[in-house]
Amino acid sequence: MTAQLHKHLTTYAFIDSQNLNLGVSHDIMHQGKKIYSGWHLDYAKFRRYLTDKFRVETAFLFIGNLPGNEGLYEYLQRVGYVLILKPTTSFKDGSGKVIVKGNVDTDMVLYAAAKEIDNYHKAVIVSGDGDFLSLYDYLDEKGKLSRIIVPNKKRYSQLLTKYAHYFDFVSVNKAKLEKQDIKKGQI
């Protein structure tokens, strides 16, 4: 009698960093009333969360490449992310505020659906952006979609509701994932 070997399933995460950061950190107002108070995500805790809850082995973090952020990029790599740095563009919005964007959507799709597709069995996608609907369709068709981690339960694209059974929300895990301020003199 031959022993059946347990096949190791590899899970990769593909993270839209701007969608994650803005989804968690910005307040949300509805009819003049605050319905969500933003908070700061601890990226080291989030990386552990991905490993512990979803068994993510490799976490690709797609992020805009801004001069002066080298320390941030080093920190993110040190806590376990594989960074995919994207050139950024900037423009002024209607109020004159400078907005910086690192458009990562195309690269996330390219990595998840082509460059890395043969290296993982299951994918966890972190974004609430409806632009990834075609990617979800493709991964679901291939049997590779594990979870969609939506940054904020209060704000995400309604295009994604057909995949609601795959959802997990960062915003409801504030107690586990919030960055704690370290007071002077504490470790």
C-alpha positions in Angstrom: 0.0 0.0 0.0 1.5 3.3 -1.0 1.2 6.4 1.1 -0.5 9.2 -0.5 1.6 12.3 -0.4 0.0 15.6 0.7 0.6 18.1 -2.1 1.8 21.5 -0.8 -0.5 24.3 -2.1 1.3 27.5 -2.7 -0.6 30.8 -2.1 0.6 34.2 -3.3 -0.9 37.6 -2.5 -1.1 40.5 -4.9 -1.6 43.8 -3.1 -2.7 47.1 -4.5 -0.9 49.2 -1.9 -2.7 52.5 -2.6 -6.1 50.9 -2.5 -5.2 49.2 0.8 -3.7 52.3 2.4 -6.4 54.7 1.3 -9.2 52.2 2.0 -8.1 51.8 5.7 -6.7 55.2 6.5 -9.4 57.6 5.2 -12.5 58.6 7.1 -15.8 57.9 5.3 -18.7 60.3 5.4 -22.3 59.6 4.5 -24.9 62.4 4.5 -22.6 64.6 6.6 -22.0 61.9 9.2 -18.8 60.0 9.7 -19.5 56.3 9.3 -15.9 55.2 9.4 -12.8 56.5 11.2 -9.6 55.9 9.3 -6.6 54.3 11.0 -3.0 53.4 10.2 -2.3 49.8 9.1 0.7 48.1 10.5 2.2 46.4 7.4 4.3 43.9 9.5 1.1 42.8 11.3 -0.7 42.6 7.9 2.0 40.4 6.4 1.7 38.1 9.4 -2.1 38.1 9.0 -1.7 37.0 5.4 0.6 34.2 6.4 -1.4 33.0 9.5 -4.9 33.3 8.1 -4.4 32.6 4.3 -1.0 30.7 4.3 0.4 33.3 1.9 4.0 32.4 1.2 4.8 35.3 -1.2 3.2 38.7 -1.0 3.7 41.1 -3.9 3.1 44.7 -2.9 2.6 47.0 -5.9 3.5 50.5 -4.9 4.5 53.8 -6.5 8.2 54.6 -6.5 8.8 58.0 -5.0 12.2 59.5 -4.3 12.7 59.9 -0.5 10.7 56.7 0.3 13.7 54.4 0.2 13.4 53.8 4.0 9.8 52.7 3.6 10.6 50.4 0.8 13.4 48.8 2.8 11.1 48.4 5.8 8.4 46.7 3.6 10.9 44.3 2.2 12.3 43.5 5.7 8.8 42.6 7.0 8.3 40.2 4.1 6.9 41.9 1.0 8.2 41.5 -2.6 8.0 45.1 -3.9 7.0 45.9 -7.4 7.9 49.6 -7.7 6.0 51.6 -10.3 6.8 55.0 -11.7 4.5 57.7 -10.4 2.7 60.7 -12.0 1.4 63.8 -10.3 -1.3 66.2 -11.1 -3.4 68.9 -9.4 -7.0 68.2 -8.5 -9.8 70.7 -8.7 -8.8 72.3 -5.4 -5.1 72.7 -6.4 -3.9 69.8 -4.2 -1.1 67.8 -5.8 -2.1 64.1 -6.2 0.5 61.5 -6.8 -0.5 58.2 -8.5 1.4 55.0 -9.1 -0.8 53.1 -11.4 -0.3 49.5 -10.4 -3.4 47.8 -11.9 -1.9 46.6 -15.1 1.2 45.2 -13.4 -1.0 43.4 -10.7 -3.0 41.7 -13.5 0.2 40.9 -15.4 1.9 39.3 -12.4 -1.2 37.4 -11.2 -2.4 36.2 -14.6 0.8 35.6 -16.5 4.2 36.2 -14.9 3.5 34.2 -11.7 0.5 32.1 -12.6 2.5 28.8 -12.8 4.2 29.4 -9.5 1.2 29.4 -7.2 -1.9 27.3 -6.7 -4.1 30.0 -5.1 -4.2 33.8 -5.2 -5.2 36.3 -2.6 -6.0 39.7 -4.1 -6.0 42.7 -1.9 -8.1 45.5 -3.4 -11.6 46.8 -3.4 -11.2 48.2 -6.9 -13.7 47.1 -9.6 -10.9 47.3 -12.2 -9.8 43.8 -11.1 -13.1 42.2 -12.0 -11.7 40.5 -15.2 -8.8 39.2 -13.1 -11.2 37.7 -10.6 -13.1 36.1 -13.5 -9.9 34.6 -14.9 -8.6 33.3 -11.6 -11.9 31.9 -10.6 -12.2 30.1 -14.0 -8.7 28.6 -13.5 -9.6 27.5 -9.9 -6.9 29.8 -8.5 -8.9 32.5 -6.7 -8.6 32.0 -2.9 -9.8 35.3 -1.3 -10.4 38.9 -2.1 -9.3 41.0 0.8 -11.2 44.3 0.5 -9.6 47.1 2.5 -12.9 48.7 3.7 -16.3 47.1 4.2 -17.9 50.5 3.9 -16.4 51.4 0.5 -15.6 49.0 -2.4 -16.7 48.6 -6.0 -20.2 47.1 -6.3 -18.9 45.3 -9.5 -17.3 42.9 -7.1 -20.5 41.7 -5.3 -20.7 38.5 -7.5 -17.5 37.5 -5.6 -18.7 38.4 -2.1 -18.3 34.8 -1.0 -14.5 35.3 -1.4 -14.4 38.5 0.7 -12.5 39.2 3.8 -12.2 42.8 5.1 -9.2 44.6 6.5 -11.3 47.3 8.2 -13.1 44.9 10.5 -9.7 43.7 11.8 -8.6 47.1 13.3 -7.8 45.6 16.7 -5.3 43.1 15.1 -3.8 45.2 12.4 -3.7 48.8 13.6 -0.3 50.4 14.0 0.3 51.2 17.6 2.2 54.4 18.4 5.3 53.7 20.6 5.7 56.2 23.3 9.1 57.7 24.0 11.1 55.3 26.2 9.1 52.2 25.3 10.4 49.4 23.2 
